[in-house]
Amino acid sequence: MESAFKPFRVMAYIVGCMLLALVAAMVVKYGFGNATPVAIIGPLHGFLYAVYLLTALNLGLKARWSWPFTLVVLLAGTIPFLSFVAERKAAQRVLRAQDAAASA
């Protein structure tokens, strides 16, 4: 589980920041008529979100999360700021599991 935790945390932050950048690019596109930022950031966010999905699924399987919780974590990269919240909740679960394993 430890080997899957760090890549998930990194990807959660990257995808969260990229999603915020995508929202800003969409404001530029629809507010100012410049579609260039969306053309650059959109595909990049899409690729990074796919990597995030793989890392989150990997962690969910190794940590034996319930499917509803795993699904929420997977979808968190589609709503601005939610990936940060999901990362925090996932980190709490993983750290609790590690503490329980260490004390057992």
N, C-alpha and C positions, 0 to 999 in steps of 0.2 A: 504494500500500500504506500509505503514511503516513496518508492520510485515513481509512482504515478501522481503523487500529491504536488510536488514542485512544478512539473510541467503544466498541470492544471491551473495552479495559481498564476503562473506567468501568462498563460494564454487568456485567463479570465480578465486580467488587467489590460492586456494588449487589445483584446476584442472590445472591452468596455471603452477604452480610449478611441479605438478606431470607429466605433459606433457613434460616439460623440462627434468625432471629426466628420463622419458621414452626414450627420444631422446638420452640422454647420455648412457643409458643402451643398446640401439641399437648400438651405436658406439662401446661399449665394446663387444657386441655379434659379430658383423660383422667385427670389426677391430682386435679383440684379441681372438675371438673364445670362449668366456665365455658367455653362454646363461642364467646363473643363475639370473643376475639382471633383465632381461626382464621377466623371469618366475615369479618373485616376483612383479615387478612394473607394468607390463602389466595388470594383472587382477585387481590390486588395482586401477589403473587409470580408467579402464573400469567401475568398481563399482562407483567410485567417479564421473565419467562423467555422469552416469545415475542419480545420486543425483543432479548434476548440472543442468541437463536437467529439472528435476522436479521443482527445485527452480527458474530457469529462466522462465519456462513456467508459473509458479504461479505468478511471478512478472509481466510478460508480460500481463497476463489476468487482474490482478488487476490494472495495470497502463494504461490499454487500448492502448497498443502499436499496431502499424500496424503489419500485419502478415509478411511483408518482413523484417522489423526491428527485430521482434521476431525471425525469422528464422536465421538471421545473428548472433544474440546473442546465439542462440542454437548451431549453428555450430562452434562458436568461440573456443570451447574447443577441437577442432580437429586440429588446426593449432598453432604451437608454437608462443607464445607472443600475439596472437590475443585475447585470453581471457582477457588479461590485458587491451587491447584497447577497447574491447566491454564493459568491466566493467566500464571503464571511461566514455564512451558514454552513457551507461545506467544510471550511477550515475548523469550525467549532466541532462538527461531527467527527472529523478525522482526529483531531487532538483529543477528544473525549475517548475515542476508541483506542488511541495509542496509550493514554493514561490507564485505561482499564486493562489493557494487555500487559502493561508494565507492572501494575500492582497485583496481577494474578499470578 
